[in-house]
Amino acid sequence: MMIASVSAQVPQTASTPDAGPSGVPASAPQPQTQAQPAQPVVQDKVTISNAARALQEAAETATQTAKEAQGGDRQAQRKLVAEQARRIAR
């Protein structure tokens, strides 16, 4: 079996003295590009189950719970109150 590479050289055109960097004279009109219509953006919607939310809440740190409670998260506030009640009961 024989493998041979094939390559083609593209001849370079000489640019004129008043030509721009693309080799086209500066006074020549630039080709207009057609604007393509925007493609619709595909958005995925993710829903977390109640069990996953409960697990996530149970696994969060005390620092994170305190920050959420300070931010007005009612569930975090209840969790902090419950933890304080358990500490007092010991």
Secondary structure as UniProt FT lines:
FT   TURN            17..18
FT   TURN            21..22
FT   TURN            26..27
FT   HELIX           50..59
FT   HELIX           62..70
FT   TURN            71..72
FT   HELIX           74..89
//
